[in-house]
Amino acid sequence: MTRALVLTAAVIVSIGLVASGQAPPQQPTPPPGRQQPAFRAGVELVSLNVTVVDAANHYATDLLQDEFNVFEDGIKQDVTFFNKTNLPIALSVLLDTSASMENKLQTAQDAAVGFAKRLRPQDLAEVIDFDSRVAVLQNFTNNAGELEQAIRKTSAGGSTSLYNAVYIALKDLKKVVAKNTEEIRRQALVLLSDGEDTSSLLPFEEVLDLAKRSETAIYTIGLRAQEGPETGTKGFKEAEFVLKQLAQETGGRAFFPIQVSELSGIYGQISDELSSQYTIGYTSRNPRRDGAWRRIVVRVNRPSMNARTKQGYFAPTSH
C-alpha cells in the first residue's frame, strides 16, 4: 500500500541498528555455541556501528573486542557487547525525483536497483521518492522484485523536500523495532540529492536533532552539476553543508560525485562498508538522566587505523 506525504526531493537510503535505548526483553538461554548478546532488561545500552579503515582506506575486519577503546565525554567506557558478524539491515532507499533530476533519473534508478539487489534474504528495505511531496512507494520488504518495481515507477517533477523526506525515513526506521536480540538490525539511510532543499515544512535543525537521536547511519550522495559555474552556487554549498552534517553526526559518509555515472560505484562502496562494520555497545558510566548530549570517540589499538561512528547521543531522562 502506498502512503503519500508532503515532503522533499533527493535519494536517501537508511541503515543502522534498530535497537534503541530500551533493551529488548530477555530471551531463553541460547543453544551451546551461540553467543547471546549482553542485553539486560532495564539497562540502557549505548549501541554503536563502527567502521574501521587503514591508511589506504581499506576496511579492517579482523579486530577483536579488546582492541577497541570507547570514550564518552573523555571517560573510557567498558565495552559489554561486541559483534563483528554481519547483522541484518533495515534500509530506506529515498530517491530524489525533483524536476532537476529528470535527465539523471534513469541512471539513478539503475544504481539504486543494483544496490537493492545486493541485499541479503535477512535484510529489509523500503523505497521512498520525494519531490514536492514524499511518497512511500514500497514498505519494508526483502523482496528484490518489489523493490525494483517501486524504484522503476519513479518520475521527475516538482521541487525538493529533502528535510521532510529524511524525517519520514527516520520515523519509518524507528518502527522496525527488535522484539528480541535475534531481530536487531543495523539501520542506514543513504541520501542522494542534486541540490538544496526548497520546499520542506520542517527546518534542518529539527531533522538533524531527530537524526542524532536515532540509531541510523546516514550516507549522503550530493550529485553536483556538471563542472562549471553551477557547481559552486550558493544553493549547492548549502546542500553540501547539510549532507556533510547528517553523515558526520550519525557515523555515515558523504559523497559528492560530478557524473551521474559514478552512482553505481558509490552505492557499491556503501554496501561494502555496511558489510564490514562492527557493532559494539556499553552501559554509560554516567548515571545522570539529564537528557544532555554526550560526545563519543572510538579508537583502536592498531597503528594507522581510523574508527568512525556516530559523534554522540542524548542521555536518557527521568521521565
C-alpha positions in Angstrom: 0.0 0.0 0.0 1.4 3.4 -1.0 1.3 6.2 1.5 1.8 9.8 0.2 3.1 12.5 2.5 4.2 16.1 1.8 8.0 16.1 1.7 11.3 16.9 -0.4 13.4 15.6 -3.3 16.7 13.6 -3.0 17.8 10.0 -2.9 18.1 8.5 0.6 18.9 5.1 1.9 18.8 4.2 5.5 20.7 1.5 7.6 21.7 1.0 11.2 20.8 -0.6 14.4 17.2 -0.8 15.2 18.0 -1.3 18.9 17.0 1.8 20.8 17.9 2.8 24.3 15.3 0.4 25.6 16.7 -3.1 25.9 14.6 -5.9 24.4 13.1 -8.5 26.8 15.4 -11.3 28.0 15.3 -14.4 25.9 15.7 -18.1 26.9 19.3 -19.4 27.2 20.6 -20.0 23.7 21.8 -23.3 22.5 25.5 -24.1 23.1 27.9 -22.4 20.6 25.7 -19.4 20.1 26.7 -16.2 21.7 23.9 -14.3 23.5 24.3 -10.5 23.2 24.7 -8.8 26.6 21.3 -7.1 26.6 19.6 -7.0 30.0 16.1 -5.7 30.9 16.2 -2.3 32.5 19.7 -1.5 31.2 20.2 1.2 28.6 22.8 0.1 26.2 24.6 2.6 24.0 24.9 0.8 20.7 27.4 1.9 18.0 28.0 0.8 14.4 31.7 1.3 13.9 33.7 1.4 10.6 37.5 0.9 10.8 39.8 1.7 7.9 43.6 1.7 7.5 45.8 4.3 6.0 44.9 3.1 2.5 41.2 3.4 3.3 40.7 -0.4 3.3 38.3 -1.9 5.7 39.8 -3.6 8.7 37.5 -6.6 9.6 39.7 -8.7 11.9 39.8 -6.6 15.1 39.0 -8.1 18.4 36.9 -6.6 21.2 39.8 -5.6 23.4 41.3 -3.6 20.6 38.5 -1.0 20.8 38.5 1.9 23.2 35.3 3.8 23.7 35.3 7.2 25.3 32.2 9.2 26.4 32.9 12.8 27.2 36.5 11.8 27.6 35.9 9.0 30.0 36.7 5.5 29.0 33.8 3.0 28.9 33.7 -0.8 29.3 32.5 -2.5 26.1 29.9 -5.1 27.1 28.6 -6.0 23.7 30.7 -6.8 20.6 29.7 -8.3 17.2 31.7 -8.4 14.0 29.3 -10.6 12.1 27.0 -9.1 9.5 23.8 -8.2 11.3 20.7 -7.9 9.3 20.0 -4.5 7.8 17.0 -2.2 7.8 17.4 0.1 4.8 15.4 3.0 3.5 16.0 4.0 -0.1 15.0 7.5 -0.9 15.0 8.7 -4.5 15.2 12.4 -5.4 12.6 12.9 -8.1 12.6 16.7 -8.3 12.4 18.3 -11.8 16.2 18.8 -11.8 16.7 15.0 -11.7 14.9 14.4 -15.0 18.0 13.7 -17.1 19.7 11.8 -14.4 16.8 9.7 -13.1 17.2 6.6 -15.2 20.9 6.2 -14.2 20.0 6.9 -10.6 17.3 4.2 -10.8 19.7 1.7 -12.2 22.2 2.4 -9.4 19.5 2.1 -6.7 18.2 -1.2 -8.2 21.7 -2.6 -8.2 22.1 -1.5 -4.6 18.8 -3.2 -3.6 19.8 -6.4 -5.4 22.8 -6.7 -3.0 20.6 -7.0 0.0 20.6 -10.4 1.7 17.4 -12.5 2.5 17.5 -11.4 6.1 17.6 -7.7 5.2 14.7 -5.3 4.8 14.3 -2.2 2.7 11.7 0.4 1.8 11.6 2.7 -1.2 10.6 6.4 -0.8 10.6 9.0 -3.5 10.3 12.7 -2.9 9.9 15.9 -4.8 7.4 18.5 -3.6 5.9 15.6 -1.6 7.1 12.4 -0.1 5.6 9.0 -1.1 6.4 5.6 0.4 6.3 3.5 -2.8 7.2 0.2 -1.1 7.0 -0.6 2.6 9.8 -2.7 4.2 10.3 -6.0 2.4 13.1 -8.4 1.5 11.6 -9.0 -2.0 14.1 -7.6 -4.5 11.5 -7.7 -7.3 9.1 -5.5 -5.4 11.9 -3.0 -4.5 12.9 -2.8 -8.2 9.4 -2.3 -9.3 8.9 0.6 -6.9 12.2 2.2 -7.9 11.4 2.0 -11.6 8.0 3.7 -11.2 9.5 7.0 -10.1 9.3 10.0 -12.4 10.8 13.5 -12.1 8.9 16.7 -11.4 8.4 19.3 -8.7 10.6 20.9 -6.0 12.8 19.4 -3.3 11.5 18.5 0.2 14.7 16.9 1.4 14.3 17.6 5.1 10.8 16.2 5.1 11.9 13.1 3.4 14.7 12.4 5.8 12.3 13.0 8.7 9.8 10.5 7.3 12.5 7.9 6.6 13.9 8.1 10.1 10.4 7.8 11.6 9.7 4.7 9.5 13.0 3.1 10.5 12.2 3.7 14.2 9.1 1.4 13.7 11.3 -1.5 12.8 11.8 -2.4 16.4 13.6 -5.5 17.5 11.4 -7.8 19.6 14.4 -9.8 20.7 18.1 -9.9 20.2 17.8 -12.1 17.1 16.0 -9.3 15.3 18.4 -6.5 16.0 19.2 -4.7 12.7 21.6 -2.1 11.6 19.8 1.0 10.2 21.2 3.1 7.5 20.0 5.9 5.4 21.6 6.7 2.0 20.6 10.1 0.7 21.0 11.1 -2.9 20.2 14.7 -3.9 21.3 17.1 -6.6 20.5 20.3 -4.8 19.3 22.2 -1.8 16.0 21.8 0.0 13.4 24.2 -1.5 10.0 23.2 -0.1 10.2 21.3 3.3 7.8 22.2 6.1 10.5 21.2 8.7 13.7 23.2 9.5 17.0 21.4 9.1 17.7 21.8 12.8 14.7 19.7 13.7 15.7 16.9 11.3 19.3 16.9 12.4 18.1 16.6 16.0 16.0 13.6 15.1 18.9 12.0 13.2 21.2 12.4 16.3 18.6 10.8 18.5 18.2 7.8 16.1 20.3 4.7 15.6 20.6 5.3 11.9 23.8 5.9 10.0 23.1 8.4 7.2 25.0 8.1 3.9 24.6 11.1 1.7 25.2 11.5 -2.0 25.3 15.1 -3.3 25.2 14.9 -7.1 26.9 18.0 -8.3 26.1 19.7 -11.6 28.5 19.2 -14.5 31.7 21.1 -13.9 31.2 24.8 -14.4 29.7 27.8 -12.7 26.8 25.9 -11.2 29.0 23.6 -9.2 29.9 26.4 -6.8 26.4 28.0 -6.4 25.2 29.2 -3.1 22.4 26.6 -3.2 24.7 23.7 -3.6 27.1 25.0 -1.0 24.2 25.0 1.5 23.2 21.5 0.4 26.7 20.3 0.8 26.8 21.5 4.3 23.6 19.8 5.2 24.7 16.5 3.6 28.0 16.5 5.4 26.4 17.3 8.8 23.9 14.5 8.5 26.6 12.0 7.6 29.2 13.1 10.2 26.9 13.2 13.2 25.5 9.8 12.5 28.7 7.9 11.6 27.8 7.7 7.9 29.7 9.1 5.0 29.2 11.9 2.4 29.9 11.5 -1.3 29.9 14.3 -3.9 30.2 12.9 -7.5 30.1 15.1 -10.5 29.0 12.5 -13.0 25.8 10.5 -12.5 27.6 7.5 -13.9 29.6 7.4 -10.6 26.5 6.5 -8.6 26.7 2.7 -9.1 30.2 2.7 -7.7 29.2 4.8 -4.7 26.3 2.6 -3.9 28.8 -0.3 -4.1 31.1 1.4 -1.6 28.2 1.9 0.8 27.2 -1.7 0.5 30.7 -2.8 1.2 31.0 -0.6 4.2 27.8 -1.9 5.7 29.0 -5.4 5.5 32.4 -4.5 7.1 31.1 -2.8 10.3 31.4 -3.8 13.9 28.6 -3.4 16.4 29.7 -2.6 19.9 27.8 -1.4 23.0 28.4 -0.2 26.5 26.5 1.0 29.5 27.5 4.5 30.3 29.4 5.2 33.5 27.5 8.5 33.7 24.4 7.8 35.8 22.7 11.2 35.3 19.4 11.1 33.5 19.6 14.7 32.3 18.9 14.4 28.6 22.3 16.1 27.8 24.3 15.5 24.7 27.2 13.1 25.3 30.2 13.0 22.9 31.5 9.6 21.8 35.0 8.8 20.4 36.1 5.3 19.4 39.8 4.5 18.9 41.5 1.2 18.0 44.8 -0.2 19.3 46.5 -0.6 15.9 48.7 1.9 14.2 47.3 3.9 11.2 43.7 2.7 11.9 40.8 5.1 12.0 37.4 4.3 13.6 34.3 6.1 12.5 30.9 6.1 14.4 28.2 8.5 15.4 29.5 11.5 17.2 27.4 11.1 20.3 23.9 10.6 21.8 21.4 12.3 24.1 21.3 10.9 27.6 18.1 9.4 28.9 15.8 11.4 31.0 14.0 10.6 34.2 10.6 10.8 32.6 
